[in-house]
Amino acid sequence: MANVTFDIMWREAMMELLDQLEAENPEDPALAPKDLSEWACIYIKYIQILRKLETAYDQMVHPQKRLDMRKALESCIGRMLEIRHWMVKLNRGLDFISLDDILVDLKLTPEVLEVPVPKYFIEDRAKELDDRDKFLEALVEKYNVKPPQPSPIIKIGAPLLEDDAILLIQKNERGRQARERARMMSILKKQRQIEDKRSRMGVPLSHEEAARRIQAAIRGFIWRRRIKKESDTELMFIGMKPKPRDARKDPQISEAKNLMRRKRIQLEHAREYDEAIVTLKQKVRELEGQDMRETIQDKINSWFVANRNEETGEYPDFPDQDDGGSKVILNPPPPTLDSLLEDLNDPKAKAKDKKPDKKATDKKGKKGEEVAEVKEEKISSVFIPSIEAAVHEFVAKWQDRDETDNFFQKYDAELVKDELRPIVFEEIRLQVDEEMRVLLQNLKDMVDAERAAKLGKKGKKKKKKGKKKGKKGKKDKKGKKKKDPTSDRSIESLFAELVSNGILQPCPHVHVRDFLGSSSFMQATLEKANVIPDPSLAQIRQALTEYAILPLGSQYIHERAPYIKSVLMYGGEKTGKSLLSHAVANLSGANFFDLSPRNTDGKYPGKNVNMMMHMVFKVARTMAPSVIYIDEAEKVFLSDKKKLREFGSSEPFNRIRKELLKECKSLGSGERVLIVGNSREPFLCAKKDEKAFMGFWTKHVFLPAPDYASRKVIWPGLFERHGGRLSVDFDLSTLAHITQGYTSGHMDMVVHSMLTKRRLERLKHFYVDIPEILQWLCKVDPLSKEQDEALRKWMDKTPAMAIVKGGAKPGTAASGKGDKKDKKKKKK
């Protein structure tokens, strides 16, 4: 694709963003979106715009365009997340929203809802992540840390003894030789039967007749092959059969090469742009710096003269650096309303000004509750100003810009200078401030000396106030801070210690799309029948992308988007919980800390667990983004000692609970640390433990066994992942029906165990069939009904499901508690 293609894509996306803002805030308030279906249409449109912006940003080679496009991309992601959280509120608090009916009305496919993960999360930090991975690998080799276990293979049985294995090989070999002898004997028998038949007929076959028959057979074979070739050519011509791909002319390969070439050009242009910033900054300083300096000095000198006391001749104090320094002089703040009224000296204006305040206070006093309710119902709009700024910047800078002379899409020097002028001006202003402070002090000393000479006294220097106060304030703040037990250690040493204990681990390179599964097409129908459907696997991918990956990948988004501190994934065994946890860390470029009870068992015993938790969260905050992973999370919140003893651990599994709660409370927006928990038995927690366990997690994501549509996608995908493929006429529908109740992890075990090296070699001649799959599938137990029912009962107790099942309104139970907590915090 050419550069113009991505320019057009960017232009279309920016115009669509402008249309979206107008649709959200129309001139007529009655036309504003209110229902879930209206917000869903806006949400789908934002996903489409996000896909365009992400594609254009990924392939754009102009460095300055990429900087401006990234602002629009991050603002679009943030607004999409705001709408997503608002839709969840409108959907009675349920995280999984059924949009299949809306997609049908819009004539769109379910693939539209696949939220793309921006590649710049990884690519823009490629060098940093590469250095971190090398350092991590070196530490793993140094401390001989065991690598994570690969996906398990179905074990057929215990290994045989040497003598038994030899006997089994001999038995198989004798059987093979017997079968070969039987085949040869059958061939000889057929030949004898043919010779006997000819001798009985008495018609010997001449050489000419034998040659004629051979020729006829060969001609028939040649013509059949020619006819098949012509029929294939005809079918290809009319589009009934795909044409064979030529590796040299394959468009996908050529497109991949072109994309890689554009990536190289991106890096070259970015390097040239960085070098140009240094050289052009020096030029701007040399050519325009002196004029800037004189302008600032003239304005400050005139301010000295204008604000000098006419009676005493004293000069005003120069504004402190904390207050902005000469910024207050160069750009004075606008006058306040009180100052204007004082200048006017109009008592009526004061009275008018006071009256509306009283009415406002009366309204707030009488209808304070109603006002609070209206504020709660409004959708947050933190990212709308940034979207408007991005659109305005695009229109002003790029929409009508003539780039006929910039075919190679390199940086624009004039734009660079425009960006550097404010920076150079600020640097010169700081230098001038220091000079003017010295000049002002000299002037004050001269005034004091003249006054002292007149009075016959020596001038006294005034003592500066504020320094002592500042020191006191600092001391008070230091007294409030907690003691850091690792203040004398570097982050590298803490990092190495966590790696040596197997807590900080290298993350497998998996993608969220490796979690195979399809969308559901009956969810809206089931909801109309008052049945809450299970989330589809596509919806789970979408939820994890929006709740975890997108906020973690960008500091700008994490600071402003709705804050999610922790996510719990619960479901049966091998439903893909660990894969999704690794995908979150991998796609956001995060560090992966494993605080699972079994992983930390025997490490940092006794009270040393506090040190372990402190180190983990300190390194996680410092080297953000970070994912803190807890497998079997329900066992951390168990308080029943009898149950804890059954697990057979050297340390109780709940020993990190107290410190985990403390550290989790201290986390806030902007600190890109996410706690991810996995649980296959959340129902083990009861009563108080259940309340604490359920309340700890911000989001609860249920991973059910795949449905029929997902199983039809999973089976071919797993065969391709392990190097195999199914035949064209394979009965996939029957296999999907047979494997109901099996999880995606069970299917992966079957395919991985079946496709050995030898089986992959024979796959060209002998395709896999259903009986062969069933031979391996029967060795795996499906998800039991008892466990599935227990998981669903626990799911009904989660906050959103409890409100829906109980029939209460989402705004009463949940928001009431939140309001009380907020009031208590304000009082404190």
N, C-alpha and C positions, 0 to 999 in steps of 0.2 A: 504493500500500500504506500501511496505517496504522502508527503507531508500535508498536502491540501486536504486529504481525507480526514486526518485527525483534527485539522483546523475547523473543518465543517462540523465534525462531531462535537467539538468543544462549543462552537457557536450554537448549535441546536440545543445542547444541554443547558447553556446559560439562558437561552430564550424560554426554554421549558421551565427552568427554575423561576423565572419572572412570572410566567403564567401560573405556577403553583402558588406563589405568594399572593397573587391576585385572587386565586380561587379560595385560599384560606381566609383572606381578609377582604371580602368584596365591599363595594361602596354601600350596598344595601345589606344591613345586618341580618335580614330575614333569609338571605341566600347563603349565609355562612354554614359550613358543614356542622352537623349536630349528631346525626346517627352514626352507628358503627359502620354501616355500609358506605356512607359518604366518606368517612375518614379512611376506610379500607381502599377506596379508589385512589385517594391522594397518596396513601402509603405505597400502593403498587406503582404509581407513577414515579415516586421518589426512588424506588428500587431500579426502575428503568433508567432514570437519569444517572443514578450512581454507577450503573454498568457502563454507560457511555463515558462518563468522566474518568472512570478507572481505566478503561481501554485507551482513551486519548492520553491520559497522563503517563501510562506505562510505555507508550510508543512515541510520545513527543520528544524531539531532540533539541528544541530551542530551550536554553536554560532558564531564561526569564519567564517564558510562558509556563514552564513547569512550576515555577514558584507561585505564580498567580493562580494556576489551575489547582494546585494543592490546597490553597485556602478554600476554594469553592468545593473541592472534593470532601474535605473534612467537615465543612459546614453542612453539606448535603447529608453526610453520614450522621452527624449529630441531630439534624432535624428529623431524619428517618427514625432514629432511636427515640426521640421525644414522642413522635406519633405512635410508635410501637407501644410504648408504655401507656399512652393515653387510650389506645385501643384495648389493651389488657384491662384497664379500669372499666371501660364501657362494656367489656365482655364478662362482667361479674367477677373480675379478678383472675380469670382463667388465662394461662399463658399461651395456650394453643387455640388459635382463632381459625374457624372454618371459613375459607374464602373460595370454595369450589364453585358455588353459585355465582359469585361476583365475577370469577374468571370466565364462566360460560357467557355471562351477559356482555363482558368486554371482549369476548372472542379471543382469549389468550390461553396459552398452555400452562400447566403447573410449573414448568421450568422457569417461568418469569419470576417466581417467588424465591428462587435460589439466590441468596444474598452473596455477591462476590466479595472475596477477601482481597483488599488492596495488596499488591505485590511490594509496594514501597515500604511496608512494615519491615520486610527482610532486606530488600535490595539497598535501601538507603543506609542501612546499618551493616552492610555486607562485611566490611573490613573489621568492624568491632566484633561482630558475631564470629567471624573466622578466627580472630585472635583468641576469643573466649573459648571456642571449641578446641583449639590447639592446646591451650593451657589446661583445659579440663582433661583432654586425652593424656597429656603428659602426667598429670596428677594421678589419673586412674592407673597408668602403667607403673608409676612410682610406688603407689601403695597397694598394688595388686588387688584392686577392687573388682569384685565379680561383676561381669556385665549382666544386663537384664536378660532373663530367659526368653528364648524364641517361642513362637507359637507352638503349642504342644501337638504331638502326633499320637494317634490312637495306638495304644500298645496291644499287640495281638496276644501276647502271653509272656511268661517268664523265659529268659534265655535258656537254650538247651545245653546239656553237658556235651563234651567233645565226642564221646562214643555215640551218644544218641544222635548227634548231628551227622556223624559219618554214616550211621545206619540209614538215616533219612535220605541223605544224598544218594547212597547206593541204591536204595529202593526206587527213588525217582529216576535215576539213570537207567536201571533195568527196565522200568516201565517205558521210558523214552525209546530204548533200543527195540523193545518188543513192538511198539507202535510203528516204528520205522520199518521193521521186517514185515509186519502185516500189510503196510502200504505197498511195499515192493512186491509182495506175493499177490496182492489184488491186481496190480498192474500186469504181472506175468500171466495171471489167470485170464484176464481180458484179452491179452494178445493171443493166447492159445485158442480161446473161443473163436476169435476172428479167423485164425488160420484154419481151424477145423471147419468152419462154415464155408470158407472158400474151397477147401478140398472136397467137401460134400457136394457143392454146386458144380464142380468140375469146370469152372470158367477161370482160368488163370489170368491174372492182371498183367497186361503187357506194360513195357516201359513207357510207350506213348500214352496209353490210357492213364497211367499213374501221373505222368507229367501234366496231362490235360486237367486232371482233377486238382492237382496242386495249384495250377495256374488259375483255375476257376475260384478256388478258395482265396487265393491272394488278391485276384481282381475284386472279388466281393468285399474283402476287408478294406481295400484301398478306396472303393467307391463309397462304402458306408462311412469311412472316415472323412471323405471329401464332402459328402452330403451333410454330415454333422457339422463340419466346419462352415459350410455355406449357411446352414440354418442358424448357427450361432451368430454369424455375421449379420444375417437379416434381423435377428432378435435384438442385437446390439444397435442396429441402425434405427429400428422403431422404438428403442428405449425399453424393451422388455427384459433386457439382460445387461448387467453392468460390464463395461469394457475392462479388459485386463490392465492393471496398472504397470506402467513402466517406471522403474525406480529412478531413472534419470529425469523423467518428465512429471514426476508426481507433484501436484500443486501443493500438497500439505508439507512435503519436505522442503520445497523451494520457499514456501511462506515461513517455515520455521527458521531457515537460514537467513531470510530477510529480517526477521524479528531479532535474531542474534546480532546481525550487522547493525541494526538500529541501536541496540544496547551499547555496542562499542562506540558508536558515534555519540550517544548520550554522555558517556564517560569522558570522551575527548572534549566535547563542548563544555561540560561542567568544569573540567580542569582549566580550560582556556578562560572561562568566565571568572573563576577564582583568582587566576593570575591577573586578569584585567582589573579586578577590583582594587588590587594593591597599587598597580601602576596608575590607574585613572584617579584614584584617591589622592595620590601625590600630585598629579597634575592639577586637580581641582584646588588643592591647598596652595600650590604655587601661583596659579593664575587668579584665583578669586579669594584666597585666604586673607590678603591684606585689606581688601575692600570690606570683607566681613568684620575684620578686627576694628577697622575705623568706624564702621557703622555702630557696632556694639559700644565702643568707647564714647562716641558722640552722644548716644542715647543715655548712657550712664552718667556722663558729665552734666548733661542737661537736667537729669533727675536730681543730681546733687544740688545744683543751683536752685531748682524749683522747690525743693523740699528743705532748703536751709532756713533756719530760724532767723527772721529779720532782726529781732531785738537782740538776741544773745550771739548770733553768728554761728551757732553750733550746726554741725552737719548731721544728717540722719544716719541711723545705723544701717549698715549694709545687710540685706536679707541673708539669713543663714543658708548653708548649702542644703540642709534638710528641707527647708521651705521652698527650694527651687533656685536660690541665688538670684542672678539677674533675670531669670525668666519672669519674675514678678514685675520687673521694671520694663522688660521688652514687650511682654504680653500681659498687661494688667488685667485682673479679673473684672467682670462686669459689676457695676454698682448694685447693691442689694436694694430691696424695696423699702426697708426702714430708712436707709440713707437718703433715698430720693424723697421720701415723705418729710424727713427732717429738713432737707433743703427747701422744699416747697413751703414748710411751716403752715400747712393747711389742716386745721383740726377736723374739718368735715371728712377729708380723705381718710384721716386716721379712724374716724368713727365708722366710715363705710368699710374700711379694711377689717375692723374688729367684728362687725356684725356677721358676715358670712362665716367667720371662724366659730362663732357661738352656735350658729345653725349646724355647722358641720359636726361640732362636738356633740350637739343634742342628737343629731341623727346617729352618730356612732354609738352614743350611749344607749339610745332606745333600740336601735336595730343592729346592734353589734354582732349578734349571732347570725343574722341574715347576710350581712356583708362577709363574714368569715366563710359562710357556706358557698357564696358565689365565687370567692377567691379559690376555694378548693376545687371547684368544678372546672376551672379554666385550665386549658392545656398550657404547659410551660413553653415559652418562646425565646429561649436563650440564644438560639442559633439564627433567628430570623435577621437581626441586625448584621451579622457577619455574612449571611447570604446576600442581603441587599448591598453590602459593601463590595462583595466579590463581583456581583453583576455590574455595579456602577464602575468599578475599576476596569472590568472587561470592556464596557462600552466606551469609556473615556480613553483607554490605552490601546486596545487591540482591534476593536470592531472595524474601524475605518482606516487602519494603518496600511500603508502601501509597502509591501515587502517584495516587490519585483526584483530589487537588487540583492536580496538575501536568500538566494536559492538554497544554500547549504544550511540555513536556519542556525546561524551563529548568533552570538550575543549582539545587542544593539548598544553601541558606545554612548549615545546620547541618553538613552534610558538609564544606563548605569550611572552617568553623571548626575542625573536628576535624583537618583536614589541616594547618591553619596553626599550631595550638598547638605542635607540636614545633619548628617553624621559629622561632616567636617565643621559645620557651623557650631554644633554642640561642643566639639572638642575645643574649638577656638574660644567659645564662650566661657568654658571652664578656666582656660588659661587667663583670659581677660579678667575674670572674677578675682582670681588670686592677685593679679596686678592692681586692680582697683581697690581691693581690700587694703593693700599696703599703702596705696595713695591716700585712701580715705583716713587711715590711721595717722599718716603724716600730717594731713590737713587738720585733724582734730588736735594733734599735739601742738601745731602752730597756733590754733585758736586758744588753747589752754595757756600756752606760753605768753601770748599777747595779753590775756586777761590777768595772769599772774604778775606780769610786768607793771600793768596799770595799778593793781592793788598792792604791789610790793611783796607778793607772796610767790612761792615756788609752785609750779603746776604739779598737781597730783594726778597720778594715773588712776583711772577707775578700775575697780576690780571687776572682773567678768563673773557673772553669775550663770548658773545653769550647769556648769561642769560638775559641781558637787552633786547637784540633783541628778544629773545623768548617771554619775557613778553609783549613787544610792539606788537609782532604779535598776541598774545592771546587777547590783548585788542582790536586790530583792528577787529579780528574775532568776538569778543563778541559784538562789536558795530554794526556789520552787521546783527546779529541774530534778529529775530522778538521777541517781548515780548510775553511771555506766560501768559495769564490771569489766568490760573489754576496752576501756578507753586507751589503754597502753598498747593495744594490738592493732595492726593494720588490717584492712579489709582483705588483702591477699592471704594473710595467715589464717583468718577466719574461714575464708573460702576454701583453702587447702584442707583445713581440719574437717569441715563438713563433707568434703569429697572423700577424705580418707575413711570416714565413718559410714559412707554410703548414703548419706542424707541428700546431698546435692548430686544429682545424677545427670548423665547425658541423655537428652531427650531423643527418642526415635523420630526419624524424618517421615512423619505421616501427615496426611492432609485430611480435612474434614470431609472431603468427597470420598475418601476411602471407607467411610461409614455408608455402605451401600443401602439403598432403599428407595421406595417410590412414594408418591403422594397418595392420599386417600381421596376417593371421588364420591363417597357417601356420607361424609361428615355432616354437611348441612341438612341432608335428609334425616339423619338420625337425631340431630338437634331439634328439628321440627316435631319429632315424635317424643320429645322430652327424654332423650337418651344422650348422655355425655359420651362421645366416642373416644377411643384411645388416640393419642397423638400418632401421626404417621412418622416414619423414619425421616422423611424429608422435612417435616416440621421440627423435629429434634435437631437436625443439622442447622436449620434456620435459627432456632432459639439459641443454640450455643454460639453461633456466629455473632448474633446481636448482643447477647448478654455478656459474653466473655471475650471473644477475639477482637472485635472492633474497638471496645473501650480500652483494652490492654495495649493495643498496637499504637495508639496515638495519645500523647500527653494532652494535647489540646482538647480532644474529645473526652478524655477521662475526667478532666477538670470541670467540664460543663454539662456533660450528659447525665441522665438519671443514674445515681450511684448504685452499683451492685457490688457488695462486699464478698459474698460467698454463694456458691452454687452447689446443690446436692443432686447427684444423679443416682437414682435407685431403680433397681430392676433385677431380673433373674440373672443366673450365672451365664457369663459369656454373651451378654447383650450388647457389648461395645462400649462399656463405660470407660475402661482404661484407654481405649483407642481415642475416644473423644477428648479425654484429659490430656493425652500427649499431643493431640492435634491443636488444642488451645495454646499450649506452650510453644509448639513448633511454629505455628503461623503468626504468632505475635512476637516471636523472638525472645521469649521469656526464659528465665532460669527455672529449673524444675527441682523443687524440694519435696522429698518423699518423707512425710511424717506419719506414715502408716504404722499402726501399733506393732505389726510383725517385723517391720523394717527397723524400728528403733528399739526393739526388745534387746536388752542386754547392753545397750549403749547409754552412757551417762546415767549410771544407776543412782538411786536415792535422790538427794536434793540437787544433784547435778543436772537434773532435767530442766530446772529453771535456766541454767546457763545455756543448755541446748536450744531452748525456745527463744531466749534472748538473741543468741547468735543467728538463728535462722531468720528471724524477723529483721534484725539489723542488716544482714547481708541482702535480704530480699528488698528492703527499702532502698538501700544504697545502690544496688545493681538492678533497679527496676527496669523493665517489667519482670514480675516474678509470679510463678504459680506454685502454691503450697498444696500439695496433693496428699489426701488422707484416704487410704483404702480401708474398708471395713470401719467406716466412720462411726457407725452406731455403737461400736465397742468402746469408743473413747468416752461416751456419755453414760455408760452403764455404771451404776453404783452398787449393784448386787454383787457381793463378794463371792457368793457361791458360783454364780455364772462366770465370773472372771477367772476363778480357779479352773473351770472346765477347759479353758483354752490352752492350758499347759504352758504358760509363759513364765519367764524368770522375773519379770516386772509386771505389775498390773497394767492392763491396757488403758486404763482411764487416768494415768498419772499426768498426762499433758493437758488434761481438761481445764484446770484452773488457770494455768498460764495462757492457754489458747484463748480463753474467754477474755482475759485481760488484754492480750495483744490485739485481738480482733476489735475490741472497743476503741483502741487507740488509732485504728486505721481510718483514713478519711479520703475524700475525693482528691485526686491529684497524685496520691501514692499508689502507683500502679502495682498493687499486690492483690491477687485473687486467691481465695481459698476454695479449692475444688474437692468435694467429698464424694466418694463412691460407697454404695451400700446395697447389698443384696438381701439383707435381713433387717430392715429398719424397724420391724415390729418387735425386735428383742427389747427395745426400750419401752418401759411401761411407767404409767403415772407421771411422777415428777421428772424422771429421766426422759420420757417421751416429750414432755412440754419443753424441756431445755434443749433437747436434740432438734426438735422441729422449729423452735424459735431462733436457733442459731443461724439457720440458712436463710439467705434473702430469697433465693429461688429454688423450687423443688421440681426437678425434671424426671418424669417417669419414662423408662425405656421398656416398652413391652416387647413380646416376641413378634417378629415380622409377620405381616398379613400376607394374603395371597399375592397381591400386586407387588409387594416388596420382594417376596421369595422368587418371583419370576425375574426380577432384576438382579438379585443376589447371586443366584447359581451361575449364570454366564459370567458375571463380573469376577467371581472367585476363580473360575477356571482360567480366565485371562490373566488374573493376578499371579497365578502359579505357573504360567507358561503353557497352558493347554487351551483347548477350545472345544466346543460342542459342535456336532454335525448340524447341517441345515435342517434336516428332518427330525431332529431330536424332539421328543414329546415333553416339552418343558412344562406344559400345563399340568400333566399328570404328576410330574415330579413335585411341582409346587403344591398340589393337593396332598400328596403323600406326606410331605415334610411339615405339615401343620403342627405347631407346638415346639418345633426346633428353633433355637436361636441362631443368629448369624455366626456366632462363635463356634457352635456345633457344626454348622455347614462348612466353615473354614477348616476345622479339624479333619472332616471327612475328605475334602478336596486335597488338602495338604498331605494327608496320609496316603491317598490313592495315587496321586501323581508323583511317583518315584522317578528316578532318572531313567530307568529302563522303560517304564510305562510311557514317559514322554517321547522316547525314541520310537515306540511302537504305535504312538497315537496317529501317525500319518497313515497307517494301513488299517488299524483297528480302532474305531472311535469308541468313546465311552457310551455305555447304554445304561438304562435304569436298573436292571438287575445287578450290574457291577457296583453302582452307587449304593444300592440297598444292602449289599454284602458288608459295606463299611458303615452304613448308617445304622444298622441294627446293633452295632457295638457301642452306640452312644445313646444315653438316656435323654429324652426330651424334658422340657421344663414341666415339673409336676404341677398338677392342678391345685394341690394344697398350698404350695408356695405362691402360685399365681393369685389365688384367692386371698392369701394373707397380705400380699403386696397391695392388692386392690382395696382391701379393708383399711390398710394404713394410708393409702392415697386419699381415701374419703375423709381422713382426719386432718389433712393438710389445710392451711387457713382458707384458701380459695374454695376448695371442694367442700369444706365444712359449711361455708356460707351458702353455697349453692344447694347442697343436700338438705341443709337445715331450713332453707327458705328465707333466711334473713337478708337484709339489704347490705350490699358491700360497704356502703357509706356509714352504717351505724356501728357495727361491731368493731371493725378494724380502725376506722378513723377516730372513733370516740376514744379508744385507748391511746392512740397516737397523740390526740389533742391534750389529754391529761399529762402525758409524759412531757410534751413540749412546754406546758404551763409550769410544771415542776422545775424544768431546766431554767426557764426564764426567771422564776422566783429565786433560784439559787444564784 
